[in-house]
């Protein structure tokens, strides 16, 4: 069946993309408590601008996302992580 633009039905032209399911890194390793002193892991969950990655982007579950944000904020106050990266020219 042709639609008003002259092309065939959109269901025939659709391509399906399957995203890889995101999993919680901390649940996989069976981590119960995220420590703020382990700053190398915390750096993976911060963006270059200094923002904390949301759970839907990083794939972390809600339970560990809450712990992760607290740990990142504590590490910032203890000067283990930077609040904001310096601007590059």
HTML snippet that shows the backbone in 3Dmol.js (N, CA, C, O; Angstrom):
<script src="https://3Dmol.org/build/3Dmol-min.js"></script>
<div id="view" style="width:600px;height:400px;position:relative"></div>
<script>
const pdb = `
ATOM      1  N   UNK A   1       0.834  -1.180   0.000  1.00  0.00           N
ATOM      2  CA  UNK A   1       0.000   0.000   0.000  1.00  0.00           C
ATOM      3  C   UNK A   1       0.882   1.247   0.000  1.00  0.00           C
ATOM      4  O   UNK A   1       1.830   1.339   0.781  1.00  0.00           O
ATOM      5  N   UNK A   2       0.581   2.181  -0.850  1.00  0.00           N
ATOM      6  CA  UNK A   2       1.367   3.405  -0.938  1.00  0.00           C
ATOM      7  C   UNK A   2       0.728   4.496  -0.094  1.00  0.00           C
ATOM      8  O   UNK A   2      -0.494   4.634  -0.051  1.00  0.00           O
ATOM      9  N   UNK A   3       1.578   5.271   0.576  1.00  0.00           N
ATOM     10  CA  UNK A   3       1.049   6.402   1.334  1.00  0.00           C
ATOM     11  C   UNK A   3       1.143   7.661   0.478  1.00  0.00           C
ATOM     12  O   UNK A   3       1.507   7.584  -0.695  1.00  0.00           O
ATOM     13  N   UNK A   4       0.822   8.805   1.046  1.00  0.00           N
ATOM     14  CA  UNK A   4       0.695  10.025   0.255  1.00  0.00           C
ATOM     15  C   UNK A   4       2.011  10.515  -0.345  1.00  0.00           C
ATOM     16  O   UNK A   4       1.988  11.333  -1.265  1.00  0.00           O
ATOM     17  N   UNK A   5       3.134  10.050   0.136  1.00  0.00           N
ATOM     18  CA  UNK A   5       4.424  10.486  -0.414  1.00  0.00           C
ATOM     19  C   UNK A   5       4.890   9.595  -1.561  1.00  0.00           C
ATOM     20  O   UNK A   5       5.907   9.882  -2.192  1.00  0.00           O
ATOM     21  N   UNK A   6       4.178   8.547  -1.829  1.00  0.00           N
ATOM     22  CA  UNK A   6       4.524   7.693  -2.948  1.00  0.00           C
ATOM     23  C   UNK A   6       5.377   6.504  -2.567  1.00  0.00           C
ATOM     24  O   UNK A   6       5.636   5.646  -3.411  1.00  0.00           O
ATOM     25  N   UNK A   7       5.834   6.420  -1.296  1.00  0.00           N
ATOM     26  CA  UNK A   7       6.639   5.271  -0.900  1.00  0.00           C
ATOM     27  C   UNK A   7       5.727   4.185  -0.346  1.00  0.00           C
ATOM     28  O   UNK A   7       4.538   4.406  -0.115  1.00  0.00           O
ATOM     29  N   UNK A   8       6.295   3.036  -0.142  1.00  0.00           N
ATOM     30  CA  UNK A   8       5.505   1.917   0.365  1.00  0.00           C
ATOM     31  C   UNK A   8       5.269   2.074   1.857  1.00  0.00           C
ATOM     32  O   UNK A   8       5.748   3.026   2.473  1.00  0.00           O
ATOM     33  N   UNK A   9       4.542   1.154   2.423  1.00  0.00           N
ATOM     34  CA  UNK A   9       4.171   1.204   3.836  1.00  0.00           C
ATOM     35  C   UNK A   9       5.423   1.226   4.718  1.00  0.00           C
ATOM     36  O   UNK A   9       6.407   0.544   4.431  1.00  0.00           O
ATOM     37  N   UNK A  10       5.375   2.007   5.777  1.00  0.00           N
ATOM     38  CA  UNK A  10       6.552   2.202   6.623  1.00  0.00           C
ATOM     39  C   UNK A  10       6.931   0.942   7.387  1.00  0.00           C
ATOM     40  O   UNK A  10       8.085   0.800   7.790  1.00  0.00           O
ATOM     41  N   UNK A  11       6.000   0.033   7.595  1.00  0.00           N
ATOM     42  CA  UNK A  11       6.320  -1.191   8.331  1.00  0.00           C
ATOM     43  C   UNK A  11       7.278  -2.074   7.538  1.00  0.00           C
ATOM     44  O   UNK A  11       8.071  -2.809   8.126  1.00  0.00           O
ATOM     45  N   UNK A  12       7.213  -2.011   6.229  1.00  0.00           N
ATOM     46  CA  UNK A  12       8.102  -2.817   5.406  1.00  0.00           C
ATOM     47  C   UNK A  12       9.509  -2.238   5.362  1.00  0.00           C
ATOM     48  O   UNK A  12      10.469  -2.987   5.179  1.00  0.00           O
ATOM     49  N   UNK A  13       9.659  -0.932   5.525  1.00  0.00           N
ATOM     50  CA  UNK A  13      10.957  -0.273   5.427  1.00  0.00           C
ATOM     51  C   UNK A  13      11.677  -0.135   6.761  1.00  0.00           C
ATOM     52  O   UNK A  13      12.816   0.329   6.790  1.00  0.00           O
ATOM     53  N   UNK A  14      11.049  -0.522   7.860  1.00  0.00           N
ATOM     54  CA  UNK A  14      11.662  -0.343   9.176  1.00  0.00           C
ATOM     55  C   UNK A  14      12.832  -1.293   9.365  1.00  0.00           C
ATOM     56  O   UNK A  14      12.785  -2.455   8.961  1.00  0.00           O
ATOM     57  N   UNK A  15      13.876  -0.776   9.982  1.00  0.00           N
ATOM     58  CA  UNK A  15      15.005  -1.600  10.385  1.00  0.00           C
ATOM     59  C   UNK A  15      14.987  -1.662  11.903  1.00  0.00           C
ATOM     60  O   UNK A  15      14.775  -0.650  12.571  1.00  0.00           O
ATOM     61  N   UNK A  16      15.202  -2.814  12.427  1.00  0.00           N
ATOM     62  CA  UNK A  16      15.141  -2.993  13.873  1.00  0.00           C
ATOM     63  C   UNK A  16      16.552  -3.048  14.435  1.00  0.00           C
ATOM     64  O   UNK A  16      17.395  -3.806  13.955  1.00  0.00           O
ATOM     65  N   UNK A  17      16.797  -2.240  15.453  1.00  0.00           N
ATOM     66  CA  UNK A  17      18.073  -2.211  16.133  1.00  0.00           C
ATOM     67  C   UNK A  17      17.855  -2.678  17.563  1.00  0.00           C
ATOM     68  O   UNK A  17      16.947  -2.206  18.248  1.00  0.00           O
ATOM     69  N   UNK A  18      18.677  -3.590  18.001  1.00  0.00           N
ATOM     70  CA  UNK A  18      18.572  -4.103  19.351  1.00  0.00           C
ATOM     71  C   UNK A  18      19.754  -3.588  20.154  1.00  0.00           C
ATOM     72  O   UNK A  18      20.909  -3.871  19.839  1.00  0.00           O
ATOM     73  N   UNK A  19      19.449  -2.834  21.187  1.00  0.00           N
ATOM     74  CA  UNK A  19      20.501  -2.329  22.060  1.00  0.00           C
ATOM     75  C   UNK A  19      20.918  -3.424  23.022  1.00  0.00           C
ATOM     76  O   UNK A  19      20.103  -4.240  23.454  1.00  0.00           O
ATOM     77  N   UNK A  20      22.203  -3.428  23.351  1.00  0.00           N
ATOM     78  CA  UNK A  20      22.697  -4.374  24.327  1.00  0.00           C
ATOM     79  C   UNK A  20      22.165  -3.983  25.702  1.00  0.00           C
ATOM     80  O   UNK A  20      22.211  -2.810  26.072  1.00  0.00           O
ATOM     81  N   UNK A  21      21.667  -4.941  26.451  1.00  0.00           N
ATOM     82  CA  UNK A  21      21.084  -4.640  27.755  1.00  0.00           C
ATOM     83  C   UNK A  21      22.175  -4.169  28.706  1.00  0.00           C
ATOM     84  O   UNK A  21      23.235  -4.786  28.813  1.00  0.00           O
ATOM     85  N   UNK A  22      21.898  -3.067  29.394  1.00  0.00           N
ATOM     86  CA  UNK A  22      22.845  -2.530  30.357  1.00  0.00           C
ATOM     87  C   UNK A  22      22.671  -3.274  31.675  1.00  0.00           C
ATOM     88  O   UNK A  22      21.558  -3.631  32.060  1.00  0.00           O
ATOM     89  N   UNK A  23      23.763  -3.496  32.342  1.00  0.00           N
ATOM     90  CA  UNK A  23      23.722  -4.195  33.612  1.00  0.00           C
ATOM     91  C   UNK A  23      24.484  -3.392  34.649  1.00  0.00           C
ATOM     92  O   UNK A  23      25.366  -2.596  34.326  1.00  0.00           O
ATOM     93  N   UNK A  24      24.128  -3.618  35.884  1.00  0.00           N
ATOM     94  CA  UNK A  24      24.773  -2.898  36.981  1.00  0.00           C
ATOM     95  C   UNK A  24      26.138  -3.522  37.256  1.00  0.00           C
ATOM     96  O   UNK A  24      26.239  -4.713  37.548  1.00  0.00           O
ATOM     97  N   UNK A  25      27.172  -2.717  37.160  1.00  0.00           N
ATOM     98  CA  UNK A  25      28.538  -3.171  37.384  1.00  0.00           C
ATOM     99  C   UNK A  25      28.731  -3.636  38.832  1.00  0.00           C
ATOM    100  O   UNK A  25      29.472  -4.583  39.096  1.00  0.00           O
ATOM    101  N   UNK A  26      28.070  -2.971  39.743  1.00  0.00           N
ATOM    102  CA  UNK A  26      28.230  -3.285  41.159  1.00  0.00           C
ATOM    103  C   UNK A  26      27.454  -4.538  41.560  1.00  0.00           C
ATOM    104  O   UNK A  26      27.903  -5.297  42.419  1.00  0.00           O
ATOM    105  N   UNK A  27      26.301  -4.757  40.947  1.00  0.00           N
ATOM    106  CA  UNK A  27      25.544  -5.979  41.226  1.00  0.00           C
ATOM    107  C   UNK A  27      26.280  -7.198  40.684  1.00  0.00           C
ATOM    108  O   UNK A  27      26.260  -8.272  41.285  1.00  0.00           O
ATOM    109  N   UNK A  28      26.928  -7.014  39.541  1.00  0.00           N
ATOM    110  CA  UNK A  28      27.673  -8.108  38.921  1.00  0.00           C
ATOM    111  C   UNK A  28      28.816  -8.564  39.829  1.00  0.00           C
ATOM    112  O   UNK A  28      29.065  -9.761  39.977  1.00  0.00           O
ATOM    113  N   UNK A  29      29.507  -7.592  40.436  1.00  0.00           N
ATOM    114  CA  UNK A  29      30.630  -7.908  41.321  1.00  0.00           C
ATOM    115  C   UNK A  29      30.191  -8.144  42.767  1.00  0.00           C
ATOM    116  O   UNK A  29      31.023  -8.397  43.638  1.00  0.00           O
ATOM    117  N   UNK A  30      28.886  -8.062  43.019  1.00  0.00           N
ATOM    118  CA  UNK A  30      28.285  -8.267  44.343  1.00  0.00           C
ATOM    119  C   UNK A  30      28.858  -7.302  45.382  1.00  0.00           C
ATOM    120  O   UNK A  30      29.223  -7.699  46.489  1.00  0.00           O
ATOM    121  N   UNK A  31      28.927  -6.025  44.998  1.00  0.00           N
ATOM    122  CA  UNK A  31      29.394  -4.967  45.901  1.00  0.00           C
ATOM    123  C   UNK A  31      28.208  -4.518  46.738  1.00  0.00           C
ATOM    124  O   UNK A  31      27.154  -4.180  46.200  1.00  0.00           O
ATOM    125  N   UNK A  32      28.379  -4.515  48.053  1.00  0.00           N
ATOM    126  CA  UNK A  32      27.287  -4.096  48.937  1.00  0.00           C
ATOM    127  C   UNK A  32      27.364  -2.621  49.271  1.00  0.00           C
ATOM    128  O   UNK A  32      26.334  -1.962  49.418  1.00  0.00           O
ATOM    129  N   UNK A  33      28.569  -2.096  49.392  1.00  0.00           N
ATOM    130  CA  UNK A  33      28.740  -0.697  49.754  1.00  0.00           C
ATOM    131  C   UNK A  33      29.835  -0.082  48.888  1.00  0.00           C
ATOM    132  O   UNK A  33      30.925  -0.642  48.768  1.00  0.00           O
ATOM    133  N   UNK A  34      29.546   1.069  48.285  1.00  0.00           N
ATOM    134  CA  UNK A  34      30.517   1.759  47.447  1.00  0.00           C
ATOM    135  C   UNK A  34      31.302   2.724  48.324  1.00  0.00           C
ATOM    136  O   UNK A  34      30.720   3.574  48.997  1.00  0.00           O
ATOM    137  N   UNK A  35      32.622   2.593  48.314  1.00  0.00           N
ATOM    138  CA  UNK A  35      33.482   3.399  49.172  1.00  0.00           C
ATOM    139  C   UNK A  35      33.990   4.623  48.427  1.00  0.00           C
ATOM    140  O   UNK A  35      34.370   4.527  47.260  1.00  0.00           O
ATOM    141  N   UNK A  36      33.998   5.761  49.085  1.00  0.00           N
ATOM    142  CA  UNK A  36      34.433   7.000  48.451  1.00  0.00           C
ATOM    143  C   UNK A  36      35.943   7.041  48.259  1.00  0.00           C
ATOM    144  O   UNK A  36      36.433   7.840  47.461  1.00  0.00           O
ATOM    145  N   UNK A  37      36.691   6.205  48.965  1.00  0.00           N
ATOM    146  CA  UNK A  37      38.148   6.217  48.864  1.00  0.00           C
ATOM    147  C   UNK A  37      38.643   5.567  47.574  1.00  0.00           C
ATOM    148  O   UNK A  37      39.777   5.798  47.155  1.00  0.00           O
ATOM    149  N   UNK A  38      37.803   4.764  46.954  1.00  0.00           N
ATOM    150  CA  UNK A  38      38.159   4.110  45.703  1.00  0.00           C
ATOM    151  C   UNK A  38      37.814   5.047  44.541  1.00  0.00           C
ATOM    152  O   UNK A  38      36.847   4.817  43.815  1.00  0.00           O
ATOM    153  N   UNK A  39      38.608   6.094  44.376  1.00  0.00           N
ATOM    154  CA  UNK A  39      38.278   7.173  43.451  1.00  0.00           C
ATOM    155  C   UNK A  39      38.442   6.776  41.989  1.00  0.00           C
ATOM    156  O   UNK A  39      37.853   7.423  41.123  1.00  0.00           O
ATOM    157  N   UNK A  40      39.209   5.753  41.682  1.00  0.00           N
ATOM    158  CA  UNK A  40      39.398   5.360  40.278  1.00  0.00           C
ATOM    159  C   UNK A  40      38.111   4.793  39.682  1.00  0.00           C
ATOM    160  O   UNK A  40      37.819   5.022  38.508  1.00  0.00           O
ATOM    161  N   UNK A  41      37.363   4.077  40.459  1.00  0.00           N
ATOM    162  CA  UNK A  41      36.067   3.576  39.986  1.00  0.00           C
ATOM    163  C   UNK A  41      35.085   4.731  39.874  1.00  0.00           C
ATOM    164  O   UNK A  41      34.283   4.778  38.941  1.00  0.00           O
ATOM    165  N   UNK A  42      35.143   5.661  40.818  1.00  0.00           N
ATOM    166  CA  UNK A  42      34.217   6.795  40.803  1.00  0.00           C
ATOM    167  C   UNK A  42      34.462   7.717  39.611  1.00  0.00           C
ATOM    168  O   UNK A  42      33.530   8.355  39.122  1.00  0.00           O
ATOM    169  N   UNK A  43      35.703   7.794  39.139  1.00  0.00           N
ATOM    170  CA  UNK A  43      36.007   8.636  37.984  1.00  0.00           C
ATOM    171  C   UNK A  43      35.310   8.145  36.721  1.00  0.00           C
ATOM    172  O   UNK A  43      35.007   8.942  35.833  1.00  0.00           O
ATOM    173  N   UNK A  44      35.056   6.852  36.631  1.00  0.00           N
ATOM    174  CA  UNK A  44      34.381   6.289  35.459  1.00  0.00           C
ATOM    175  C   UNK A  44      32.937   6.763  35.348  1.00  0.00           C
ATOM    176  O   UNK A  44      32.360   6.767  34.261  1.00  0.00           O
ATOM    177  N   UNK A  45      32.363   7.158  36.466  1.00  0.00           N
ATOM    178  CA  UNK A  45      30.963   7.548  36.494  1.00  0.00           C
ATOM    179  C   UNK A  45      30.767   9.062  36.546  1.00  0.00           C
ATOM    180  O   UNK A  45      29.671   9.538  36.840  1.00  0.00           O
ATOM    181  N   UNK A  46      31.823   9.813  36.263  1.00  0.00           N
ATOM    182  CA  UNK A  46      31.695  11.263  36.161  1.00  0.00           C
ATOM    183  C   UNK A  46      32.057  11.678  34.737  1.00  0.00           C
ATOM    184  O   UNK A  46      32.935  11.083  34.112  1.00  0.00           O
ATOM    185  N   UNK A  47      31.386  12.686  34.239  1.00  0.00           N
ATOM    186  CA  UNK A  47      31.651  13.202  32.906  1.00  0.00           C
ATOM    187  C   UNK A  47      32.839  14.160  32.941  1.00  0.00           C
ATOM    188  O   UNK A  47      33.325  14.513  34.015  1.00  0.00           O
ATOM    189  N   UNK A  48      33.300  14.576  31.777  1.00  0.00           N
ATOM    190  CA  UNK A  48      34.442  15.494  31.701  1.00  0.00           C
ATOM    191  C   UNK A  48      34.119  16.844  32.326  1.00  0.00           C
ATOM    192  O   UNK A  48      35.008  17.537  32.821  1.00  0.00           O
ATOM    193  N   UNK A  49      32.848  17.210  32.298  1.00  0.00           N
ATOM    194  CA  UNK A  49      32.442  18.493  32.877  1.00  0.00           C
ATOM    195  C   UNK A  49      32.318  18.428  34.393  1.00  0.00           C
ATOM    196  O   UNK A  49      32.129  19.460  35.037  1.00  0.00           O
ATOM    197  N   UNK A  50      32.419  17.245  34.971  1.00  0.00           N
ATOM    198  CA  UNK A  50      32.317  17.087  36.407  1.00  0.00           C
ATOM    199  C   UNK A  50      30.965  16.576  36.866  1.00  0.00           C
ATOM    200  O   UNK A  50      30.764  16.338  38.057  1.00  0.00           O
ATOM    201  N   UNK A  51      30.036  16.404  35.935  1.00  0.00           N
ATOM    202  CA  UNK A  51      28.703  15.932  36.304  1.00  0.00           C
ATOM    203  C   UNK A  51      28.711  14.428  36.559  1.00  0.00           C
ATOM    204  O   UNK A  51      29.544  13.696  36.023  1.00  0.00           O
ATOM    205  N   UNK A  52      27.771  13.986  37.383  1.00  0.00           N
ATOM    206  CA  UNK A  52      27.618  12.575  37.672  1.00  0.00           C
ATOM    207  C   UNK A  52      26.728  11.964  36.599  1.00  0.00           C
ATOM    208  O   UNK A  52      25.676  12.513  36.270  1.00  0.00           O
ATOM    209  N   UNK A  53      27.152  10.824  36.054  1.00  0.00           N
ATOM    210  CA  UNK A  53      26.369  10.157  35.003  1.00  0.00           C
ATOM    211  C   UNK A  53      25.055   9.646  35.569  1.00  0.00           C
ATOM    212  O   UNK A  53      25.034   9.093  36.669  1.00  0.00           O
ATOM    213  N   UNK A  54      23.959   9.818  34.841  1.00  0.00           N
ATOM    214  CA  UNK A  54      22.692   9.254  35.309  1.00  0.00           C
ATOM    215  C   UNK A  54      22.684   7.733  35.166  1.00  0.00           C
ATOM    216  O   UNK A  54      23.434   7.162  34.375  1.00  0.00           O
ATOM    217  N   UNK A  55      21.832   7.103  35.938  1.00  0.00           N
ATOM    218  CA  UNK A  55      21.771   5.643  35.941  1.00  0.00           C
ATOM    219  C   UNK A  55      21.348   5.048  34.617  1.00  0.00           C
ATOM    220  O   UNK A  55      21.783   3.952  34.264  1.00  0.00           O
ATOM    221  N   UNK A  56      20.510   5.746  33.879  1.00  0.00           N
ATOM    222  CA  UNK A  56      20.054   5.202  32.593  1.00  0.00           C
ATOM    223  C   UNK A  56      21.162   5.203  31.562  1.00  0.00           C
ATOM    224  O   UNK A  56      21.113   4.433  30.603  1.00  0.00           O
ATOM    225  N   UNK A  57      22.171   6.063  31.742  1.00  0.00           N
ATOM    226  CA  UNK A  57      23.312   6.096  30.819  1.00  0.00           C
ATOM    227  C   UNK A  57      24.374   5.089  31.255  1.00  0.00           C
ATOM    228  O   UNK A  57      24.898   4.338  30.432  1.00  0.00           O
ATOM    229  N   UNK A  58      24.688   5.076  32.541  1.00  0.00           N
ATOM    230  CA  UNK A  58      25.756   4.212  33.035  1.00  0.00           C
ATOM    231  C   UNK A  58      25.305   2.765  33.213  1.00  0.00           C
ATOM    232  O   UNK A  58      26.133   1.854  33.188  1.00  0.00           O
ATOM    233  N   UNK A  59      24.006   2.543  33.391  1.00  0.00           N
ATOM    234  CA  UNK A  59      23.499   1.191  33.558  1.00  0.00           C
ATOM    235  C   UNK A  59      23.493   0.714  35.000  1.00  0.00           C
ATOM    236  O   UNK A  59      23.260  -0.467  35.256  1.00  0.00           O
ATOM    237  N   UNK A  60      23.740   1.599  35.932  1.00  0.00           N
ATOM    238  CA  UNK A  60      23.763   1.234  37.351  1.00  0.00           C
ATOM    239  C   UNK A  60      22.332   1.212  37.883  1.00  0.00           C
ATOM    240  O   UNK A  60      21.512   2.056  37.520  1.00  0.00           O
ATOM    241  N   UNK A  61      22.041   0.238  38.747  1.00  0.00           N
ATOM    242  CA  UNK A  61      20.689   0.131  39.310  1.00  0.00           C
ATOM    243  C   UNK A  61      20.452   1.274  40.293  1.00  0.00           C
ATOM    244  O   UNK A  61      21.392   1.956  40.699  1.00  0.00           O
ATOM    245  N   UNK A  62      19.205   1.476  40.668  1.00  0.00           N
ATOM    246  CA  UNK A  62      18.841   2.588  41.536  1.00  0.00           C
ATOM    247  C   UNK A  62      19.476   2.523  42.904  1.00  0.00           C
ATOM    248  O   UNK A  62      19.863   3.554  43.455  1.00  0.00           O
ATOM    249  N   UNK A  63      19.593   1.329  43.466  1.00  0.00           N
ATOM    250  CA  UNK A  63      20.187   1.142  44.787  1.00  0.00           C
ATOM    251  C   UNK A  63      21.640   1.601  44.791  1.00  0.00           C
ATOM    252  O   UNK A  63      22.069   2.329  45.686  1.00  0.00           O
ATOM    253  N   UNK A  64      22.396   1.167  43.780  1.00  0.00           N
ATOM    254  CA  UNK A  64      23.805   1.529  43.724  1.00  0.00           C
ATOM    255  C   UNK A  64      24.024   2.944  43.201  1.00  0.00           C
ATOM    256  O   UNK A  64      25.045   3.562  43.503  1.00  0.00           O
ATOM    257  N   UNK A  65      23.074   3.468  42.415  1.00  0.00           N
ATOM    258  CA  UNK A  65      23.200   4.848  41.926  1.00  0.00           C
ATOM    259  C   UNK A  65      23.153   5.839  43.080  1.00  0.00           C
ATOM    260  O   UNK A  65      23.880   6.833  43.087  1.00  0.00           O
ATOM    261  N   UNK A  66      22.297   5.564  44.048  1.00  0.00           N
ATOM    262  CA  UNK A  66      22.197   6.441  45.218  1.00  0.00           C
ATOM    263  C   UNK A  66      23.493   6.407  46.026  1.00  0.00           C
ATOM    264  O   UNK A  66      23.970   7.446  46.483  1.00  0.00           O
ATOM    265  N   UNK A  67      24.059   5.221  46.199  1.00  0.00           N
ATOM    266  CA  UNK A  67      25.335   5.097  46.909  1.00  0.00           C
ATOM    267  C   UNK A  67      26.462   5.755  46.120  1.00  0.00           C
ATOM    268  O   UNK A  67      27.359   6.373  46.693  1.00  0.00           O
ATOM    269  N   UNK A  68      26.403   5.615  44.807  1.00  0.00           N
ATOM    270  CA  UNK A  68      27.438   6.172  43.937  1.00  0.00           C
ATOM    271  C   UNK A  68      27.476   7.690  44.016  1.00  0.00           C
ATOM    272  O   UNK A  68      28.554   8.280  44.090  1.00  0.00           O
ATOM    273  N   UNK A  69      26.310   8.329  44.001  1.00  0.00           N
ATOM    274  CA  UNK A  69      26.279   9.791  44.085  1.00  0.00           C
ATOM    275  C   UNK A  69      26.806  10.284  45.427  1.00  0.00           C
ATOM    276  O   UNK A  69      27.523  11.282  45.487  1.00  0.00           O
ATOM    277  N   UNK A  70      26.451   9.587  46.500  1.00  0.00           N
ATOM    278  CA  UNK A  70      26.973   9.975  47.818  1.00  0.00           C
ATOM    279  C   UNK A  70      28.481   9.816  47.875  1.00  0.00           C
ATOM    280  O   UNK A  70      29.181  10.669  48.422  1.00  0.00           O
ATOM    281  N   UNK A  71      28.987   8.716  47.306  1.00  0.00           N
ATOM    282  CA  UNK A  71      30.429   8.460  47.334  1.00  0.00           C
ATOM    283  C   UNK A  71      31.187   9.492  46.509  1.00  0.00           C
ATOM    284  O   UNK A  71      32.265   9.931  46.908  1.00  0.00           O
ATOM    285  N   UNK A  72      30.634   9.884  45.362  1.00  0.00           N
ATOM    286  CA  UNK A  72      31.296  10.887  44.522  1.00  0.00           C
ATOM    287  C   UNK A  72      31.323  12.234  45.229  1.00  0.00           C
ATOM    288  O   UNK A  72      32.338  12.929  45.198  1.00  0.00           O
ATOM    289  N   UNK A  73      30.222  12.606  45.864  1.00  0.00           N
ATOM    290  CA  UNK A  73      30.166  13.880  46.584  1.00  0.00           C
ATOM    291  C   UNK A  73      31.135  13.893  47.761  1.00  0.00           C
ATOM    292  O   UNK A  73      31.774  14.911  48.028  1.00  0.00           O
ATOM    293  N   UNK A  74      31.246  12.776  48.462  1.00  0.00           N
ATOM    294  CA  UNK A  74      32.190  12.692  49.580  1.00  0.00           C
ATOM    295  C   UNK A  74      33.630  12.759  49.081  1.00  0.00           C
ATOM    296  O   UNK A  74      34.478  13.401  49.700  1.00  0.00           O
ATOM    297  N   UNK A  75      33.903  12.094  47.960  1.00  0.00           N
ATOM    298  CA  UNK A  75      35.257  12.110  47.405  1.00  0.00           C
ATOM    299  C   UNK A  75      35.629  13.513  46.930  1.00  0.00           C
ATOM    300  O   UNK A  75      36.796  13.900  47.000  1.00  0.00           O
ATOM    301  N   UNK A  76      34.668  14.264  46.458  1.00  0.00           N
ATOM    302  CA  UNK A  76      34.941  15.644  46.051  1.00  0.00           C
ATOM    303  C   UNK A  76      35.308  16.500  47.252  1.00  0.00           C
ATOM    304  O   UNK A  76      36.236  17.306  47.185  1.00  0.00           O
ATOM    305  N   UNK A  77      34.584  16.328  48.347  1.00  0.00           N
ATOM    306  CA  UNK A  77      34.860  17.124  49.546  1.00  0.00           C
ATOM    307  C   UNK A  77      36.191  16.748  50.189  1.00  0.00           C
ATOM    308  O   UNK A  77      36.836  17.576  50.833  1.00  0.00           O
ATOM    309  N   UNK A  78      36.595  15.491  50.008  1.00  0.00           N
ATOM    310  CA  UNK A  78      37.882  15.050  50.543  1.00  0.00           C
ATOM    311  C   UNK A  78      39.021  15.306  49.561  1.00  0.00           C
ATOM    312  O   UNK A  78      40.156  14.900  49.809  1.00  0.00           O
ATOM    313  N   UNK A  79      38.724  15.978  48.446  1.00  0.00           N
ATOM    314  CA  UNK A  79      39.693  16.365  47.408  1.00  0.00           C
ATOM    315  C   UNK A  79      40.302  15.162  46.693  1.00  0.00           C
ATOM    316  O   UNK A  79      41.442  15.226  46.233  1.00  0.00           O
ATOM    317  N   UNK A  80      39.557  14.078  46.598  1.00  0.00           N
ATOM    318  CA  UNK A  80      40.003  12.935  45.813  1.00  0.00           C
ATOM    319  C   UNK A  80      39.563  13.065  44.358  1.00  0.00           C
ATOM    320  O   UNK A  80      40.220  12.552  43.452  1.00  0.00           O
ATOM    321  N   UNK A  81      38.449  13.755  44.144  1.00  0.00           N
ATOM    322  CA  UNK A  81      37.933  14.030  42.800  1.00  0.00           C
ATOM    323  C   UNK A  81      37.786  15.533  42.620  1.00  0.00           C
ATOM    324  O   UNK A  81      37.606  16.273  43.586  1.00  0.00           O
ATOM    325  N   UNK A  82      37.865  15.970  41.372  1.00  0.00           N
ATOM    326  CA  UNK A  82      37.675  17.381  41.078  1.00  0.00           C
ATOM    327  C   UNK A  82      36.184  17.682  40.948  1.00  0.00           C
ATOM    328  O   UNK A  82      35.404  16.846  40.492  1.00  0.00           O
ATOM    329  N   UNK A  83      35.811  18.877  41.352  1.00  0.00           N
ATOM    330  CA  UNK A  83      34.419  19.306  41.174  1.00  0.00           C
ATOM    331  C   UNK A  83      34.137  19.552  39.697  1.00  0.00           C
ATOM    332  O   UNK A  83      33.150  19.056  39.155  1.00  0.00           O
ATOM    333  N   UNK A  84      35.017  20.326  39.048  1.00  0.00           N
ATOM    334  CA  UNK A  84      34.857  20.667  37.637  1.00  0.00           C
ATOM    335  C   UNK A  84      36.234  20.571  36.987  1.00  0.00           C
ATOM    336  O   UNK A  84      37.236  21.006  37.555  1.00  0.00           O
ATOM    337  N   UNK A  85      36.268  19.997  35.792  1.00  0.00           N
ATOM    338  CA  UNK A  85      37.522  19.930  35.038  1.00  0.00           C
ATOM    339  C   UNK A  85      37.840  21.313  34.474  1.00  0.00           C
ATOM    340  O   UNK A  85      36.922  22.048  34.110  1.00  0.00           O
ATOM    341  N   UNK A  86      39.102  21.681  34.394  1.00  0.00           N
ATOM    342  CA  UNK A  86      39.453  22.976  33.810  1.00  0.00           C
ATOM    343  C   UNK A  86      39.112  23.006  32.318  1.00  0.00           C
ATOM    344  O   UNK A  86      39.212  21.995  31.624  1.00  0.00           O
ATOM    345  N   UNK A  87      38.712  24.173  31.845  1.00  0.00           N
ATOM    346  CA  UNK A  87      38.307  24.334  30.450  1.00  0.00           C
ATOM    347  C   UNK A  87      39.532  24.310  29.546  1.00  0.00           C
ATOM    348  O   UNK A  87      40.530  24.981  29.809  1.00  0.00           O
ATOM    349  N   UNK A  88      39.437  23.523  28.470  1.00  0.00           N
ATOM    350  CA  UNK A  88      40.553  23.413  27.533  1.00  0.00           C
ATOM    351  C   UNK A  88      40.312  24.339  26.358  1.00  0.00           C
ATOM    352  O   UNK A  88      39.203  24.419  25.830  1.00  0.00           O
ATOM    353  N   UNK A  89      41.360  25.037  25.954  1.00  0.00           N
ATOM    354  CA  UNK A  89      41.230  25.959  24.813  1.00  0.00           C
ATOM    355  C   UNK A  89      41.707  25.327  23.532  1.00  0.00           C
ATOM    356  O   UNK A  89      41.668  25.962  22.478  1.00  0.00           O
TER     357      UNK A  89
END
`;
const viewer = $3Dmol.createViewer("view");
viewer.addModel(pdb, "pdb");
viewer.setStyle({}, {cartoon: {color: "spectrum"}});
viewer.zoomTo();
viewer.render();
</script>
